[in-house]
Amino acid sequence: MPGTAGRASRVTPRYVRTWTEYRQSRGMSRWHDLVDWVGGSPFEVAQPEAVVSFCRARDLAIERQRLTTSGGSSEYLSQRFSRPDLSCVAS
C-alpha cells in the first residue's frame, strides 16, 4: 500500500510517547496502573461504621470524610491520636 510506511513512522513516535510519558500525567507507570486496575477487582465494600471502628482500634481519629451513596469511593482523612510521652515519669 502506498503511503502507509510514512504514516506509520509519524504515528509510532506519538504512540511510544504515550507509554514513555504516561507517568507524568498519571503519577504512575502504565504497568503499575494496569496492575492496580486488575488487582482492584473484585473488591469489597466497607460500611462507614466499619471504617471508623477499624481506625479507632488503631488509635486513629477520622478528621474528615466524604461519603458517596453511589458510583465512587468514599474518602477518609485520619490522624493518629496524640498520646502524652510518659517515659520520663518515675514509677
KOLFI-753813 format. One record per residue: residue in one letter; x, y, z of N, C-alpha, C, CB in turn. Coordinates in Angstrom, 3 decimals. Each point is the difference from the previous one (the first is absolute). Glycine has a CB too. Layout:
BEGIN
(tiba "A" (X Y Z) (X Y Z) (X Y Z) (X Y Z))
...
//
This chain:
BEGIN
(tiba "M" (0.837 -1.184 0.000) (-0.837 1.184 0.000) (0.880 1.245 0.000) (-1.831 -1.246 1.215))
(tiba "P" (1.623 2.113 -2.151) (0.818 1.202 -0.040) (-0.363 0.949 1.138) (0.206 -0.245 -2.483))
(tiba "G" (0.814 0.819 3.093) (-0.214 1.022 1.021) (-0.159 -0.511 1.425) (-1.030 1.285 -1.774))
(tiba "T" (0.895 -2.572 1.964) (-0.210 -0.494 1.370) (1.278 0.044 0.826) (-1.814 -1.470 -0.856))
(tiba "A" (2.967 1.310 0.226) (1.264 0.037 0.745) (0.227 1.398 0.573) (0.962 -1.810 -1.482))
(tiba "G" (-1.272 2.828 0.734) (0.161 1.372 0.493) (-0.934 0.306 1.159) (0.691 0.685 -2.280))
(tiba "R" (-1.918 -1.155 2.182) (-0.967 0.225 1.076) (0.422 -0.755 1.259) (-1.838 0.317 -1.699))
(tiba "A" (2.322 -1.541 1.545) (0.433 -0.795 1.154) (1.176 0.668 0.693) (-0.794 -2.095 -1.127))
(tiba "S" (1.686 2.701 0.377) (1.160 0.643 0.625) (-0.416 1.240 0.779) (1.460 -0.867 -1.839))
(tiba "R" (-2.584 1.511 1.474) (-0.485 1.156 0.760) (-0.778 -0.434 1.235) (-0.100 1.321 -2.118))
(tiba "V" (-0.640 -2.401 2.008) (-0.837 -0.467 1.099) (0.848 -0.666 1.079) (-1.914 -0.307 -1.594))
(tiba "T" (2.912 -0.433 1.225) (0.787 -0.768 0.962) (0.629 0.869 1.086) (0.452 -1.629 -1.807))
(tiba "P" (0.226 2.731 1.493) (0.579 0.814 1.082) (-1.071 0.543 0.959) (1.867 0.624 -1.554))
(tiba "R" (-3.013 -0.255 1.032) (-1.080 0.501 0.847) (-0.508 -1.110 0.926) (-0.650 1.661 -1.792))
(tiba "Y" (0.498 -2.852 1.242) (-0.458 -1.141 0.797) (1.029 -0.357 1.079) (-1.296 -0.864 -1.988))
(tiba "V" (2.565 0.873 1.619) (1.064 -0.295 0.973) (-0.009 1.043 1.113) (1.401 -1.080 -1.807))
(tiba "R" (-1.620 2.351 1.462) (-0.049 1.061 1.016) (-1.137 -0.218 0.985) (0.985 1.582 -1.649))
(tiba "T" (-2.124 -2.113 1.180) (-1.108 -0.241 0.924) (0.386 -1.014 1.068) (-1.621 0.527 -1.830))
(tiba "W" (2.534 -1.434 1.494) (0.471 -0.973 0.989) (1.121 0.582 0.852) (-0.640 -1.862 -1.547))
(tiba "T" (1.574 2.568 0.930) (1.167 0.475 0.745) (-0.311 1.217 0.864) (1.432 -0.884 -1.822))
(tiba "E" (-2.417 1.678 1.456) (-0.338 1.198 0.780) (-1.265 -0.193 0.838) (1.083 1.389 -1.769))
(tiba "Y" (-1.549 -2.603 1.878) (-1.229 -0.309 0.727) (0.116 0.394 1.469) (-0.445 -1.882 -1.588))
(tiba "R" (1.585 1.606 2.193) (0.218 0.273 1.425) (-0.207 1.487 0.320) (1.627 -1.922 0.095))
(tiba "Q" (-1.246 2.791 -1.012) (-0.128 1.441 0.255) (-1.453 0.432 0.115) (2.133 0.359 -1.220))
(tiba "S" (-3.008 -0.989 0.477) (-1.402 0.409 0.047) (-0.797 -0.763 1.052) (0.161 0.571 -2.406))
(tiba "R" (0.259 -1.772 2.786) (-0.774 -0.830 0.920) (0.671 -0.166 1.364) (-0.902 -1.192 -1.978))
(tiba "G" (2.197 1.417 2.069) (0.683 -0.183 1.276) (0.491 -1.416 0.223) (-1.399 1.802 0.892))
(tiba "M" (1.139 -2.701 -1.810) (0.502 -1.370 0.087) (0.222 -0.516 -1.411) (-1.211 -0.407 2.197))
(tiba "S" (1.996 -0.654 -2.290) (0.252 -0.561 -1.330) (-1.254 -0.713 -0.505) (2.463 -0.266 0.537))
(tiba "R" (-2.523 0.056 -1.837) (-1.142 -0.730 -0.567) (-0.095 -1.394 0.599) (0.213 1.303 -2.132))
(tiba "W" (0.944 -1.956 2.343) (-0.007 -1.351 0.555) (-0.639 0.012 1.397) (2.084 -0.584 -1.334))
(tiba "H" (-1.647 1.492 2.212) (-0.562 0.050 1.348) (-1.475 0.411 -0.026) (2.276 0.561 0.897))
(tiba "D" (-2.652 0.270 -1.817) (-1.402 0.379 -0.144) (-0.831 -1.227 -0.402) (0.675 2.366 -0.648))
(tiba "L" (-0.154 -3.157 -0.270) (-0.693 -1.206 -0.432) (-0.118 -1.005 1.156) (0.853 0.367 -2.350))
(tiba "V" (0.248 -0.589 3.083) (-0.029 -0.922 1.135) (-0.988 0.492 1.045) (2.391 -0.645 -0.427))
(tiba "D" (-2.410 1.944 0.682) (-0.923 0.585 0.971) (-1.448 -0.206 -0.459) (1.747 1.716 0.654))
(tiba "W" (-2.000 -1.532 -1.930) (-1.351 -0.149 -0.526) (-0.451 -1.454 0.079) (0.379 1.955 -1.527))
(tiba "V" (0.467 -2.882 1.102) (-0.358 -1.416 0.019) (-0.110 -0.493 1.444) (1.151 -0.345 -2.228))
(tiba "G" (-0.238 0.780 3.077) (-0.011 -0.429 1.397) (-1.159 0.560 0.783) (2.431 -0.168 -0.118))
(tiba "G" (-3.067 1.212 -0.384) (-1.117 0.604 0.706) (-1.324 -0.678 -0.259) (1.218 2.100 -0.109))
(tiba "S" (-1.215 -3.179 -0.637) (-1.245 -0.678 -0.312) (0.170 -1.482 0.252) (-0.600 1.746 -1.707))
(tiba "P" (-0.195 -2.413 2.428) (-1.154 0.528 0.718) (0.438 0.744 1.256) (-1.405 -1.872 -0.892))
(tiba "F" (0.538 2.689 1.404) (0.316 0.761 1.196) (-1.117 -0.167 1.016) (1.334 1.655 -1.350))
(tiba "E" (-1.036 -1.274 2.577) (-0.976 -0.130 1.069) (-0.382 1.391 0.489) (0.937 -2.256 0.673))
(tiba "V" (-2.197 2.463 -0.441) (-0.499 1.281 0.463) (-0.046 -0.007 1.527) (-1.354 0.307 -2.126))
(tiba "A" (1.802 0.782 2.749) (-0.059 0.138 1.456) (-0.981 1.109 0.347) (2.392 -0.810 0.251))
(tiba "Q" (-3.243 0.558 0.700) (-0.932 1.014 0.485) (0.784 1.054 0.787) (-1.906 -1.697 0.098))
(tiba "P" (1.451 2.950 -0.087) (0.707 1.050 0.741) (0.235 -0.360 1.467) (-1.013 1.655 -1.547))
(tiba "E" (0.056 -2.318 2.176) (0.167 -0.382 1.404) (1.166 -0.969 0.170) (-2.455 0.339 0.369))
(tiba "A" (2.640 -1.223 -1.323) (1.108 -0.955 0.057) (1.342 0.709 -0.152) (-1.499 -1.777 -0.937))
(tiba "V" (1.545 2.794 0.083) (1.244 0.758 -0.187) (0.345 0.752 1.282) (-0.473 0.238 -2.474))
(tiba "V" (-0.514 0.403 3.079) (0.219 0.738 1.251) (0.464 -0.957 1.092) (-1.756 1.695 -0.649))
(tiba "S" (1.122 -2.836 0.769) (0.383 -0.995 1.003) (1.426 -0.492 -0.238) (-2.404 -0.692 0.219))
(tiba "F" (2.750 0.424 -1.466) (1.348 -0.435 -0.363) (1.029 1.046 0.429) (-0.933 -1.304 -1.950))
(tiba "C" (0.637 2.559 1.674) (0.927 1.076 0.352) (0.135 0.163 1.519) (-0.600 1.154 -2.144))
(tiba "R" (-0.513 -1.176 2.849) (0.040 0.145 1.465) (0.846 -1.095 0.645) (-2.270 1.062 -0.065))
(tiba "A" (2.156 -2.275 -0.435) (0.766 -1.118 0.552) (1.501 0.196 -0.195) (-1.942 -1.507 -0.451))
(tiba "R" (2.319 2.398 -0.442) (1.416 0.266 -0.283) (0.417 1.406 0.415) (-0.135 -1.605 -1.897))
(tiba "D" (-0.608 2.173 2.848) (0.284 1.345 0.530) (0.008 1.071 -1.078) (1.325 -1.067 1.792))
(tiba "L" (-2.250 0.967 -2.724) (-0.142 1.007 -1.049) (-1.353 0.674 0.141) (1.509 -1.304 -1.550))
(tiba "A" (-1.518 2.607 1.375) (-1.244 0.762 0.033) (-0.332 0.437 -1.423) (0.445 0.797 2.381))
(tiba "I" (-1.706 -0.893 -2.754) (-0.433 0.478 -1.315) (-0.140 1.516 0.092) (-1.219 -2.194 -0.545))
(tiba "E" (2.059 2.897 -0.192) (-0.030 1.468 -0.016) (-1.057 0.508 -0.972) (2.440 0.059 0.593))
(tiba "R" (-2.507 -0.688 -1.764) (-0.977 0.378 -1.028) (-0.430 -1.253 -0.732) (1.018 2.304 -0.265))
(tiba "Q" (-2.224 -2.261 -0.256) (-0.457 -1.095 -0.853) (-0.923 0.549 -1.076) (0.204 -1.640 1.908))
(tiba "R" (-0.080 1.073 -3.082) (-0.879 0.337 -1.118) (-0.640 -1.315 -0.437) (1.429 2.026 -0.761))
(tiba "L" (-2.683 -2.186 1.110) (-0.696 -1.253 -0.272) (-0.765 0.089 -1.310) (-0.187 -0.438 2.458))
(tiba "T" (0.178 -0.662 -3.192) (-0.777 -0.074 -1.234) (-1.125 -1.006 0.194) (2.024 0.611 -1.406))
(tiba "T" (-3.104 -0.383 0.712) (-1.126 -0.926 0.107) (-0.086 -0.905 -1.219) (-1.222 1.674 1.391))
(tiba "S" (1.841 -1.262 -2.485) (0.006 -0.863 -1.185) (1.132 0.416 -0.921) (-2.489 -0.352 0.175))
(tiba "G" (3.065 -0.619 -0.835) (0.999 0.257 -1.028) (1.188 0.819 0.440) (-1.819 -0.148 -1.561))
(tiba "G" (2.698 -0.422 2.306) (1.204 0.700 0.406) (0.521 -0.553 1.302) (-0.780 2.041 -1.174))
(tiba "S" (1.833 -1.445 1.651) (0.627 -0.454 1.233) (-0.133 1.076 1.062) (1.614 -1.432 -1.292))
(tiba "S" (-1.961 1.013 2.485) (0.005 0.934 1.123) (1.448 0.288 0.370) (-2.241 -0.860 0.855))
(tiba "E" (2.484 2.047 -0.316) (1.354 0.399 0.361) (0.037 0.334 1.478) (0.440 0.871 -2.327))
(tiba "Y" (0.656 -1.251 2.971) (0.181 0.237 1.420) (1.374 0.606 0.232) (-1.544 -1.912 0.576))
(tiba "L" (1.606 2.879 0.333) (1.268 0.565 0.440) (0.111 -0.313 1.477) (-0.016 1.867 -1.758))
(tiba "S" (1.048 -2.592 2.129) (0.153 -0.388 1.401) (1.309 0.531 0.551) (-1.372 -2.057 -0.395))
(tiba "Q" (1.418 2.162 1.722) (1.201 0.468 0.686) (0.151 -0.812 1.273) (-0.223 2.349 -0.963))
(tiba "R" (1.459 -2.707 1.275) (0.258 -0.781 1.201) (-0.238 0.863 1.231) (1.679 -1.422 -1.235))
(tiba "F" (-2.337 0.830 2.246) (-0.199 0.706 1.265) (1.357 0.351 0.572) (-2.180 -1.207 0.436))
(tiba "S" (2.310 2.400 0.113) (1.262 0.332 0.667) (-0.090 -0.509 1.437) (0.380 2.064 -1.478))
(tiba "R" (0.633 -2.749 1.885) (0.054 -0.531 1.359) (1.158 0.659 0.712) (-1.010 -2.212 -0.705))
(tiba "P" (0.821 2.564 1.969) (1.093 0.640 0.726) (1.175 -0.956 0.168) (-1.657 1.447 1.200))
(tiba "D" (2.851 -0.887 -1.239) (1.216 -0.796 0.206) (0.203 -0.164 1.498) (1.053 0.838 -2.170))
(tiba "L" (-1.250 -2.033 2.660) (0.117 -0.263 1.429) (1.314 -0.689 0.343) (-2.480 -0.159 0.128))
(tiba "S" (3.419 0.150 -1.052) (1.258 -0.715 0.233) (0.845 0.667 1.079) (-0.046 -0.758 -2.371))
(tiba "C" (-0.157 2.059 2.616) (0.822 0.688 0.989) (-0.652 -0.026 1.393) (0.897 1.473 -1.833))
(tiba "V" (-2.088 -2.017 1.946) (-0.693 -0.057 1.281) (0.517 -1.193 0.790) (-2.055 1.100 -0.987))
(tiba "A" (2.467 -0.833 2.223) (0.501 -1.079 0.866) (-1.166 -0.843 0.481) (1.958 1.416 0.730))
(tiba "S" (-1.734 -2.715 -0.670) (-1.077 -0.869 0.470) (0.141 -0.351 1.456) (-0.187 -0.907 -2.268))
//
